[in-house]
Amino acid sequence: MLAGLFSGPVLSPTESLLRELIRRPSVTPDDAGCMDVIAERLASFGFEAEWINSGKTRNIWLRKGTQAPLLAFLGHTDVVPPGPLEEWNSPPFEPTEKNGFLYGRGAADMKSGIAAFATACERFCENHSDHHGSIALLITSDEEGIATDGTIKVVERLEKRNEKIDWCLVGEPSSDQRVGDIIKIGRRGSLCAKLRIHGIQGHVAYPHLAENPIHRFAPALANLVSEVWDEGNEFFPATSFQISNINAGTGAENIIPGSLDLSFNFRFSTELDEETIKQRVHDTLDRHGLDYRIDWRLSGHPFLTKEAELVEAVQTALHDVTGKRARLETGGGTSDGRFIAPTGAQVIELGPSNESIHKLNEKVRLEDVETLTRIYEKTMENLLLS
């Protein structure tokens, strides 16, 4: 009897699951068994598991019900590498509580989101067995990587059999100062390129016998940097062009390089499309008479969910739980929501604070995790009980 009195505080279901997930070192693309834990928990609530693995990536589609409408929660179990272990205040894969925060790699991005929506589903299904529609969880281990074997593969499978998601709630860390102060209702598109400018290598003392690709490219670069690609709109900032890497030469100070290599990225709004951007870049390079090769990679199209049922259901849930509504934004990087939106689904992102994501000593406020669980549960009530 006395042993029970000193066994420590009783953890909530969400915190207990979050701790179990953090303990698993699921660095991309290793799931480290996280999905097995979730699948086993939800099986008793009627969720059927379908594994849609690809390459080294594990993907799971957990669904309860067969009828429309379908509300899907989207998340990833993979995390970025922890970095120098000696610079962490506690081991990154040992959940450690301090001053109301739980520390560990993935605590915010995004194992807390997964733990919250998994336990919210458990509670909702236990209390509302007669709900209409269906609930699903789509979880991947390839979001922090190049994302070629993750969510996109599940979407391809669903599309082939015409299985449609109506509403998708992504548990990414979207909040700023307090949980739920920001909802991401869209994201900019991301278009990457690797460009090689060809020149003629030679001695710096005989420039007339060479062709310096750096000098040739400089005017074109100035044009690309100063170009106004668009003005943005009420939901998106103006499109951004950024050089991320540039390299030329052998390292010797007396050799004109034979080629120049650079990488750049466009984060673009709904005012532009992929083909328009490509054409304008090619026009600039051609206008300057450059000999070049360019390889493009589209990371994702921009998407936007304007005021609709999902946004209002979440805003109402936020007000019921926190007494406040969220600010609607589209900033930040990309998320796997970009693979869901083209199917016609309404997609938003709502999760904990993003203040510590990808940093040393990543953390999440435990109070926020419990609040988030209640918000997710209320959202299901608003969508599937009305």
VEXGURO-759577 format. One record per residue: residue in one letter; x, y, z of N, C-alpha, C in turn. Coordinates in steps of 0.001 Angstrom, whole numbers, padded with zeros to 6 digits, always signed. Layout:
VEXGURO-759577
AXYZXYZXYZ...
***
This chain:
VEXGURO-759577
M+000829-001206+000000+000000+000000+000000+000864+001256+000000L+001906+001264+000874+002783+002429+000942+003528+002653-000358A+003863+001543-001076+004582+001680-002348+003777+002494-003340G+002465+002298-003336+001613+003026-004263+001583+004508-003968L+001733+004847-002661+001687+006256-002294+002883+007033-002813F+003993+006340-003084+005223+007024-003485+005636+006639-004912S+004656+006261-005727+004956+005829-007091+005044+006985-008070G+004825+008210-007605+004923+009372-008472+003571+009804-008994P+003500+010966-009635+002214+011480-010131+001666+010615-011258V+000344+010586-011356-000308+009851-012436-000314+010729-013685L+000208+010214-014772+000291+010977-016005-001020+010890-016769S-001353+011952-017489-002519+011904-018363-002223+010959-019518P-003257+010449-020210-003020+009574-021364-002157+010241-022434T-002357+011538-022653-001584+012232-023684-000116+012351-023295E+000143+012756-022058+001534+012872-021635+002229+011515-021608S+001515+010492-021169+002090+009150-021135+002493+008688-022527L+001609+008914-023510+001919+008529-024887+003061+009372-025430L+003049+010665-025153+004115+011545-025634+005475+011089-025116R+005547+010754-023864+006814+010280-023302+007278+009005-024003E+006339+008102-024263+006708+006856-024926+007230+007112-026336L+006642+008071-027034+007090+008393-028387+008465+009052-028378I+008700+009965-027437+009992+010648-027374+011126+009657-027096R+010839+008633-026314+011875+007645-025975+012377+006883-027200R+011617+006901-028251+011987+006156-029456+012766+007066-030397P+014045+006758-030671+014913+007644-031478+014595+007546-032975S+013497+008138-033358+012968+007985-034713+013498+009065-035660V+014803+009073-035861+015410+010032-036791+015094+009587-038217T+014691+010516-039057+014273+010232-040437+015217+009253-041138P+014695+008206-041785+013290+007819-041931+012875+006714-040959D+013575+006573-039856+013309+005491-038912+012117+005850-038025D+011103+005016-038031+009932+005232-037184+010171+004724-035764A+011115+003795-035613+011494+003248-034297+010319+002678-033520G+009298+002208-034231+008166+001555-033576+007085+002477-033065C+007177+003770-033333+006165+004718-032849+004766+004382-033387M+004692+004062-034655+003388+003797-035266+002752+002537-034706D+003570+001549-034353+003034+000324-033767+002317+000634-032452V+002904+001535-031673+002297+001928-030405+000927+002557-030642I+000863+003463-031611-000389+004169-031888-001436+003211-032459A-001015+002353-033392-001944+001405-034014-002539+000458-032972E-001701+000000-032052-002168-000921-031009-003178-000239-030087R-002921+001015-029745-003843+001751-028870-005191+001957-029542L-005168+002346-030817-006411+002724-031487-007208+001531-032009A-006593+000370-032070-007300-000820-032569-008538-001105-031731S-008433-000923-030422-009563-001234-029543-010695-000221-029677F-010438+000889-030387-011480+001889-030617-012050+001801-032033G-011711+000739-032733-012297+000498-034045-011496+001003-035223F-010252+001443-035007-009418+001928-036105-008691+000751-036767E-008870+000610-038065-008203-000444-038819-006931+000107-039443A-005844-000647-039298-004535-000188-039760-004204-000738-041132E-003727+000148-041993-003228-000240-043318-001820+000336-043456W-000858-000545-043695+000526-000109-043870+000786+000151-045346I+001291+001347-045630+001584+001733-047013+003046+002182-047041N+003945+001230-046809+005369+001543-046701+006003+001718-048076S+007072+002485-048121+007777+002731-049376+009257+002947-049080G+010113+002152-049715+011535+002266-049439+011813+002004-047975K+012532+002913-047341+012837+002788-045914+011801+003485-045037T+010767+004017-045660+009767+004804-044942+008567+003966-044553R+008120+004139-043318+006895+003510-042847+005774+004542-042903N+004653+004121-043431+003460+004949-043473+002283+004118-042986I+001440+004709-042180+000260+004004-041709-000981+004862-041928W-002041+004194-042367-003351+004805-042560-004300+004089-041602L-004718+004797-040576-005621+004255-039564-006989+004890-039759R-007996+004059-040005-009316+004624-040282-010389+003904-039472K-011322+004691-038957-012518+004177-038284-013734+004679-039043G-014511+003744-039563-015705+004108-040322-015466+004051-041822T-016545+003994-042557-016463+003919-044020-017251+005021-044713Q-017996+005784-043951-018884+006779-044537-018239+008160-044594A-018700+008961-045545-018306+010373-045605-019178+011148-044615P-018701+012305-044166-017407+012933-044466-016272+012312-043661L-015053+012499-044155-013872+011924-043525-012978+013038-042979L-012732+012990-041668-011789+013890-041016-010503+013123-040769A-009386+013629-041291-008093+012962-041125-007135+013850-040354F-006431+013241-039404-005330+013905-038709-004029+013462-039380L-003156+014420-039649-001921+014147-040381-000717+014478-039504G+000255+013551-039459+001434+013802-038653+002616+012959-039067H+003770+013206-038441+004973+012435-038738+005686+012074-037447T+006177+010839-037397+006908+010366-036222+008396+010635-036332D+008891+010915-037530+010332+011136-037681+010731+012507-037151V+011965+012570-036676+012509+013811-036119+013855+014097-036768V+014297+015340-036647+015631+015705-037137+016675+015174-036152P+017923+014990-036603+018972+014523-035681+019121+015466-034490P+019487+014934-033331+019561+015784-032130+020738+016742-032113G+021772+016500-032948+022948+017352-032898+023876+016920-031769P+024794+017809-031349+025778+017437-030314+025101+017051-028996L+025235+015811-028596+024565+015325-027385+025050+016065-026140E+026338+016447-026150+026895+017104-024966+026321+018503-024761E+025645+019057-025782+025082+020389-025648+023617+020361-025192W+023059+019170-025036+021720+019046-024477+021813+019069-022949N+020819+019668-022315+020774+019677-020853+020325+018338-020286S+019662+017534-021132+019247+016183-020767+019274+015357-022045P+019381+014032-021943+019452+013204-023152+018250+013448-024063P+018468+013650-025366+017380+014034-026266+016273+012993-026413F+016589+011725-026171+015560+010692-026292+015170+010120-024927E+015347+010946-023915+014874+010612-022569+013989+011765-022111P+012655+011606-022209+011766+012718-021858+012023+013209-020436T+012265+014506-020323+012651+015087-019035+011768+016290-018742E+011096+016269-017601+010212+017365-017228+010946+018367-016344K+010760+019640-016654+011360+020700-015853+010533+021970-016008N+010105+022517-014902+009373+023787-014876+008155+023789-015796G+007453+022680-015838+006231+022613-016627+006429+022275-018088F+007675+022066-018511+007979+021696-019891+008474+020258-019942L+008224+019597-021062+008790+018278-021309+009814+018439-022425Y+011061+018030-022121+012168+018184-023061+012431+016869-023790G+012862+016984-025044+013246+015816-025824+013096+016110-027304R+013901+015426-028120+013794+015636-029559+012433+015122-030042G+011730+015986-030750+010394+015663-031229+009293+016100-030287A+009642+016658-029143+008622+017064-028172+007608+018024-028795A+008105+018973-029580+007211+019931-030247+006948+019535-031692D+007948+018998-032352+007861+018718-033792+008084+017232-034066M+007041+016415-034131+005701+016801-033757+005005+015690-032990K+005767+015096-032053+005206+013969-031305+004124+014413-030331S+004156+015662-029884+003073+016151-029027+001779+016269-029822G+001874+016702-031074+000682+016768-031917+000077+015389-032134I+000935+014399-032404+000456+013031-032608-000180+012479-031341A+000505+012663-030211-000039+012162-028948-001390+012810-028649A-001505+014104-028917-002748+014822-028633-003881+014338-029525F-003637+014192-030832-004775+013772-031655-005096+012294-031501A-004121+011474-031130-004415+010060-030888-005297+009884-029655T-004946+010553-028565-005747+010409-027352-007075+011151-027468A-007107+012229-028250-008385+012906-028505-009334+011975-029251C-008802+011224-030211-009625+010248-030938-010155+009167-029998E-009301+008705-029089-009735+007691-028126-010906+008215-027291R-010750+009420-026783-011771+009994-025911-013064+010250-026680F-012921+010775-027908-014108+011079-028708-014871+009799-029038C-014155+008773-029459-014817+007522-029836-015457+006838-028634E-014840+006974-027474-015400+006376-026261-016691+007076-025847N-016731+008392-026038-017885+009172-025606-018964+009313-026663H-018614+009082-027938-019571+009325-029031-019508+008179-030040S-019881+007013-029620-019825+005852-030515-020788+005965-031682D-021756+006875-031562-022771+007029-032615-022470+008195-033550H-021240+008688-033571-020911+009831-034433-021097+009451-035905H-021349+010456-036729-021463+010178-038162-020107+010387-038832G-020000+009976-040114-018755+010140-040848-017679+009198-040352S-016432+009509-040727-015289+008654-040412-014126+009498-039900I-013214+008831-039184-012011+009476-038651-010803+008670-039107A-009725+009363-039473-008511+008668-039902-007283+009379-039367L-006202+008626-039251-004891+009171-038933-003935+008739-040030L-003246+009702-040620-002221+009414-041617-000887+009828-040994I-000014+008834-040776+001255+009109-040106+002401+008548-040937T+003446+009351-041116+004598+008963-041921+005890+009117-041123S+006965+008506-041633+008291+008704-041026+009235+009405-042005D+008667+010127-042987+009488+010774-044017+009047+012211-044261E+008798+012967-043192+008428+014357-043386+009628+015277-043269E+010557+014943-042365+011730+015779-042155+012802+015542-043211G+012632+014515-044055+013575+014236-045133+013097+014861-046430I+013341+014151-047519+012959+014695-048830+011502+014421-049158A+010823+013659-048317+009369+013472-048402+008909+012864-049717T+009698+011949-050270+009301+011292-051518+008634+009944-051288D+008773+009381-050078+008213+008060-049795+007183+008095-048672G+006787+009283-048260+005893+009402-047125+004447+009655-047500T+003930+010787-047033+002514+011126-047220+002085+011057-048676I+002980+011452-049570+002620+011458-050984+002270+010059-051483K+002918+009020-050940+002625+007646-051348+001262+007200-050828V+000910+007627-049624-000406+007292-049088-001496+007971-049905V-001274+009239-050239-002254+009978-051041-002454+009307-052398E-001377+008863-053002-001489+008165-054294-002364+006923-054162R-002183+006159-053076-002985+004961-052858-004464+005328-052655L-004717+006345-051851-006090+006765-051592-006769+007267-052858E-006033+008033-053656-006605+008583-054884-006951+007480-055881K-006115+006446-055947-006368+005348-056889-007694+004662-056605R-008064+004583-055328-009329+003914-054987-010427+004925-054647N-010177+006206-054986-011161+007270-054825-011623+007423-053378E-010694+007268-052453-010978+007465-051035-010615+008905-050693K-011614+009727-050427-011418+011168-050323-011433+011660-048879I-010459+012494-048563-010428+013198-047286-011177+014513-047455D-012132+014773-046582-012877+016033-046643-012172+017129-045848W-011727+016772-044637-011056+017733-043762-009758+017118-043267C-008674+017879-043293-007384+017387-042806-006812+018373-041799L-006550+017886-040610-005985+018709-039548-004563+018216-039283V-003595+019062-039594-002183+018715-039455-001697+019190-038080G-001055+018276-037334-000640+018609-035974+000713+019278-035869E+001176+019915-036936+002474+020599-036912+002464+021748-035907P+003632+022069-035327+003705+023173-034369+003481+024517-035057S+002271+025010-034978+001890+026240-035676+001789+027435-034751S+001710+027190-033456+001424+028269-032505+002670+029101-032213D+002424+030288-031678+003515+031220-031370+003645+031410-029863Q+002936+032381-029298+003058+032694-027874+002232+031757-026995R+001092+031318-027479+000243+030399-026726-000373+029406-027697V-000740+028244-027188-001282+027219-028063-002585+027709-028694G-002666+027607-030006-003871+028009-030715-003957+029475-031062D-002874+030248-030877-002965+031666-031257-002841+031846-032762I-002310+030842-033454-002187+030895-034914-002661+029572-035514I-003437+029674-036568-003791+028523-037395-003185+028771-038769K-002469+027796-039282-001980+027885-040651-003091+027391-041582I-003560+028271-042445-004627+027885-043379-004080+027656-044789G-002770+027666-044923-002152+027423-046219-000649+027556-046087R+000033+027249-047156+001492+027378-047208+001890+027842-048601R+003028+028520-048661+003570+028906-049958+004090+027675-050699G+004158+027768-052007+004794+026719-052791+006305+026820-052677S+006986+025735-052973+008453+025717-052910+009004+025090-054179L+009794+025872-054924+010401+025427-056169+011911+025592-056070C+012637+024482-056197+014094+024493-056065+014759+024308-057427A+015994+024781-057557+016730+024624-058814+018219+024515-058541K+018854+023718-059369+020319+023648-059401+020751+024130-060783L+021569+025169-060807+021963+025831-062046+023477+025727-062236R+023894+025362-063435+025323+025395-063779+025513+026350-064958I+026393+027323-064755+026778+028246-065812+028120+027769-066370H+028157+027501-067670+029388+027018-068297+030262+028195-068749G+031556+028073-068496+032525+029050-068969+033699+028331-069608I+034824+028991-069672+036062+028373-070193+037168+028639-069184Q+037735+027565-068637+038796+027706-067650+040059+028274-068287G+040799+029061-067509+042039+029621-068035+042851+030310-066957H+043958+030883-067367+044853+031602-066447+044323+033014-066239V+044367+033466-064977+043838+034799-064701+044616+035892-065424A+045872+035604-065832+046667+036602-066540+046296+036700-068010Y+045519+035732-068501+045119+035720-069914+043594+035586-070023P+042865+036557-069507+041398+036452-069498+040790+036389-070891H+041512+036908-071912+040974+036880-073271+040941+035457-073834L+041668+034538-073190+041682+033140-073638+040720+032280-072816A+039993+032893-071899+039060+032167-071036+037706+032883-071048E+036776+032308-070342+035462+032947-070179+035015+032706-068742N+034988+033753-067957+034700+033623-066534+033188+033525-066308P+032680+032356-065849+031235+032201-065676+030678+033056-064543I+031526+033411-063581+031058+034274-062501+030756+035665-063046H+031677+036192-063836+031469+037513-064430+030268+037503-065377R+030142+036427-066159+029035+036351-067118+027690+036300-066404F+027664+035613-065261+026387+035413-064574+025994+036599-063701A+026953+037412-063296+026674+038480-062333+025519+039400-062749P+025458+039887-064002+024325+040750-064362+022983+040029-064287A+022966+038748-064698+021723+037988-064620+021297+037803-063167L+022266+037544-062298+021953+037392-060877+021357+038676-060314A+021923+039793-060692+021387+041073-060223+019937+041240-060656N+019630+040828-061883+018249+040910-062367+017315+039995-061576L+017778+038761-061318+016943+037809-060587+016663+038279-059165V+017684+038863-058541+017532+039324-057159+016608+040534-057076S+016683+041414-058056+015889+042639-058010+014494+042473-058610E+014237+041338-059247+012939+041091-059891+011814+041105-058864V+010731+041805-059192+009508+041733-058389+008655+040625-058997W+008629+039492-058342+007957+038319-058921+006447+038429-058823D+005963+038979-057733+004550+039327-057579+004424+040200-056343E+003227+040658-056072+002994+041521-054905+002361+040755-053751G+002179+039435-053920+001468+038680-052900-000010+039000-052936N-000735+038620-051898-002160+038947-051803-002565+038984-050333E-003844+039000-050055-004279+039159-048659-003886+037985-047774F-003572+036844-048378-003218+035666-047590-001727+035348-047624F-001018+035790-048672+000382+035423-048856+001267+036649-049048P+002505+036590-048528+003477+037639-048842+003966+037485-050274A+004702+038458-050750+005243+038391-052108+006186+037196-052257T+006259+036671-053450+007145+035546-053739+008598+035925-053472S+009338+034978-052899+010732+035207-052510+011671+034334-053334F+012760+034953-053830+013835+034240-054523+015077+034314-053651Q+015675+033140-053335+016851+033131-052478+017895+032151-052994I+019148+032628-053103+020289+031751-053391+020667+031041-052098S+020767+029716-052144+021125+028965-050935+022552+028433-050973N+023146+028332-052169+024522+027844-052265+025114+028288-053591I+026413+028628-053579+027087+029037-054810+028546+028609-054721N+029070+028094-055834+030430+027554-055803+031052+027612-057195A+032321+027947-057231+033066+027953-058491+034555+027886-058181G+035339+027435-059151+036790+027461-059015+037383+026232-058362T+038707+026133-058459+039450+024995-057924+040025+025284-056547G+039951+026540-056137+040586+026951-054893+041892+027682-055145A+042420+027526-056354+043650+028236-056710+043308+029676-057085E+044181+030604-056726+043886+032014-056961+044287+032503-058341N+044909+031626-059139+045342+032074-060467+044629+031338-061599I+043452+030742-061293+042689+030020-062320+041297+030617-062441I+040934+030983-063656+039552+031359-063952+038732+030074-063993P+037631+030003-063243+036871+028747-063198+036212+028433-064533G+035993+027141-064743+035328+026709-065977+033824+026622-065845S+033334+026660-064624+031891+026598-064429+031525+027205-063079L+030272+027557-062953+029718+028109-061719+028466+027307-061371D+028389+026802-060156+027227+026039-059704+026520+026792-058590L+025214+026840-058668+024465+027460-057589+023121+026777-057418S+022589+026882-056203+021257+026384-055876+020417+027560-055419F+019158+027562-055831+018273+028623-055363+016873+028074-055173N+016054+028874-054491+014702+028444-054138+013726+029599-054285F+012536+029272-054769+011409+030204-054776+010379+029729-053761R+009972+030608-052871+008782+030371-052064+007702+031265-052664F+006727+030630-053299+005812+031417-054127+004368+031327-053662S+003662+032397-053944+002280+032541-053509+001338+031971-054568T+000060+032075-054282-000961+031626-055237-001084+032575-056426E-000332+033671-056420-000336+034577-057565+000495+034033-058727L+001351+033042-058458+002227+032475-059480+002052+030969-059538D+002506+030386-060647+002558+028928-060726+003962+028518-061153E+004219+027235-061040+005543+026676-061306+006056+027036-062699E+005221+026852-063712+005669+027061-065095+005983+028524-065380T+005214+029428-064799+005469+030856-065006+006830+031254-064428I+007132+030749-063230+008420+031047-062608+009563+030514-063470K+009454+029280-063898+010507+028675-064726+010744+029498-065992Q+009663+029879-066646+009797+030612-067906+010479+031952-067692R+010137+032634-066613+010741+033943-066358+012234+033816-066033V+012621+032747-065341+014045+032522-065066+014796+032226-066356H+014238+031324-067165+014882+030997-068443+014997+032239-069331D+013974+033067-069341+014017+034286-070157+015179+035183-069720T+015384+035302-068416+016482+036132-067901+017833+035560-068290L+018021+034264-068112+019293+033625-068448+019576+033712-069947D+018535+033504-070754+018704+033560-072215+019008+034978-072684R+018373+035942-072054+018585+037342-072436+020035+037760-072242H+020707+037141-071282+022117+037451-071026+023059+036525-071784G+022516+035710-072675+023354+034884-073541+024186+033848-072816L+023664+033281-071731+024435+032339-070928+024340+030915-071473D+025437+030192-071338+025458+028756-071630+025225+028055-070292Y+024096+027391-070145+023744+026888-068818+022950+025589-068902R+022886+024908-067747+021988+023771-067555+021288+023983-066220I+019990+023720-066208+019237+023929-064973+018336+022726-064721D+018328+022271-063486+017470+021167-063064+016522+021680-061988W+015229+021491-062243+014202+021996-061348+013628+020870-060486R+013196+021219-059267+012479+020270-058404+011386+021027-057655L+010151+020613-057904+009018+021216-057196+008800+020477-055884S+008954+021185-054783+008736+020582-053471+007264+020603-053084G+006535+021579-053579+005109+021635-053277+004458+022864-053866H+003195+022700-054289+002409+023835-054756+001883+024631-053557P+001598+025911-053750+000934+026646-052668-000487+026131-052487F-000983+026201-051257-002377+025827-051038-002992+026773-050031L-004307+026865-050052-005017+027797-049193-006399+027243-048876T-006732+027220-047606-008086+026873-047159-008695+028130-046570K-009594+028749-047321-010231+029973-046842-011304+029608-045811E-012037+030596-045371-013090+030345-044389-013992+029213-044877A-014064+028135-044115-014833+026961-044496-015169+026191-043230E-015828+025003-043397-016283+024271-042213-015144+023950-041258L-014004+023510-041802-012906+023091-040935-012351+024267-040142V-012147+025387-040804-011626+026573-040112-012582+026986-039005E-013868+027029-039314-014840+027470-038313-014966+026464-037172A-014882+025159-037497-014964+024138-036452-013795+024272-035476V-012612+024548-035995-011436+024704-035135-011520+026016-034351Q-011936+027075-035003-012056+028358-034302-013067+028257-033156T-014168+027572-033395-015169+027389-032342-014606+026557-031201A-013863+025492-031557-013235+024647-030530-012233+025454-029713L-011443+026279-030378-010480+027123-029682-011173+028054-028690H-012267+028658-029140-012978+029589-028270-013583+028857-027082D-014117+027662-027307-014721+026897-026218-013676+026489-025173V-012471+026144-025651-011436+025631-024744-010600+026748-024134T-010239+027752-024950-009308+028790-024480-009954+030157-024302G-011164+030317-024828-011828+031613-024762-011382+032581-025830K-010523+032134-026753-010006+033002-027806-010057+032310-029158R-009975+033115-030206-009898+032588-031557-008486+032830-032097A-008135+032133-033168-006779+032179-033708-006646+033208-034822R-005426+033644-035042-005068+034441-036206-004777+033480-037361L-005255+033784-038531-005066+032917-039690-003826+033356-040457E-002895+032422-040712-001642+032748-041381-001266+031670-042385T-000289+032018-043244+000234+031064-044230+001757+031035-044226G+002405+031691-043260+003859+031799-043260+004555+030510-042879G+005888+030574-042919+006698+029417-042546+007073+028566-043737G+007606+027392-043440+008060+026495-044497+006927+025683-045079T+007275+024509-045585+006260+023634-046150+005843+022599-045110S+004747+021930-045347+004326+020803-044522+003709+019766-045439D+003448+018584-044902+002858+017536-045721+001420+017845-046119G+000855+018914-045569-000458+019355-046021-000473+019650-047511R+000713+019952-048077+000784+020266-049510+000433+019066-050380F+000524+017853-049830+000165+016663-050595-001324+016344-050493I-001969+016842-049445-003387+016570-049223-004264+017583-049954A-003863+018854-049934-004689+019925-050492-005071+019712-051952P-004166+019219-052831-004561+019051-054233-005695+018047-054465T-006007+017219-053471-007101+016255-053624-008458+016916-053429G-008471+018176-053013-009721+018883-052782-010090+019009-051320A-009275+018473-050431-009570+018534-049000-009319+019931-048453Q-010065+020286-047395-009750+021472-046619-008617+021087-045665V-007559+021892-045629-006364+021558-044853-005965+022743-043979I-005792+022494-042694-005228+023516-041809-004214+022856-040880E-003381+023683-040246-002381+023199-039299-002606+023856-037945L-002650+023025-036925-002804+023516-035563-002041+022596-034622G-001055+023144-033958-000248+022365-033025+000357+023259-031966P+001336+022759-031217+001946+023530-030136+002853+024637-030653S+003535+025296-029759+004450+026380-030118+005622+025857-030941N+006041+026667-031899+007182+026286-032753+008497+026924-032293E+008514+027485-031097+009676+028247-030623+010957+027424-030550S+010853+026142-030204+012066+025341-029972+012302+024260-031013I+011515+024234-032080+011631+023131-033034+012994+023151-033743H+013553+021966-033934+014849+021751-034584+016013+022316-033775K+015774+022793-032569+016832+023360-031743+017341+022333-030734L+018481+022647-030133+018905+021894-028960+017894+022135-027841N+017703+021127-026995+016789+021239-025853+015362+021578-026296E+014927+020919-027359+013548+021073-027823+012589+020737-026684K+011477+021490-026613+010565+021299-025489+009140+021661-025881V+008207+021201-025048+006806+021562-025208+006220+021782-023823R+005358+022767-023704+004689+023026-022429+003617+021958-022218L+003681+021248-021105+002751+020149-020867+001306+020632-020784E+001092+021802-020231-000259+022358-020181-000822+022548-021584D+000052+022959-022525-000385+023160-023909-000788+021842-024567V-000090+020769-024216-000405+019467-024800-001807+019028-024391E-002154+019262-023144-003494+018895-022675-004551+019795-023316T-004224+021082-023447-005150+022005-024113-005379+021591-025553L-004303+021223-026227-004404+020811-027619-005285+019564-027762T-005162+018635-026834-005989+017429-026872-007461+017793-026798R-007810+018716-025906-009214+019130-025779-009693+019856-027033I-008810+020644-027647-009193+021359-028879-009480+020365-029996Y-008623+019368-030144-008851+018349-031181-010168+017606-030932E-010421+017259-029666-011659+016542-029355-012876+017409-029665K-012816+018675-029289-013926+019586-029573-014135+019767-031069T-013039+019789-031824-013150+019923-033278-013908+018729-033859M-013605+017532-033381-014337+016354-033853-015811+016444-033511E-016101+016950-032317-017496+017115-031941-018207+018097-032874N-017528+019185-033199-018142+020190-034073-018386+019680-035481L-017542+018794-035962-017648+018305-037340-018485+017033-037472L-018418+016171-036476-018994+014821-036642-020192+014546-035759L-020650+015529-035007-021849+015335-034196-022996+016236-034640S-022697+017208-035463-023735+018169-035874-024620+017594-036958
***
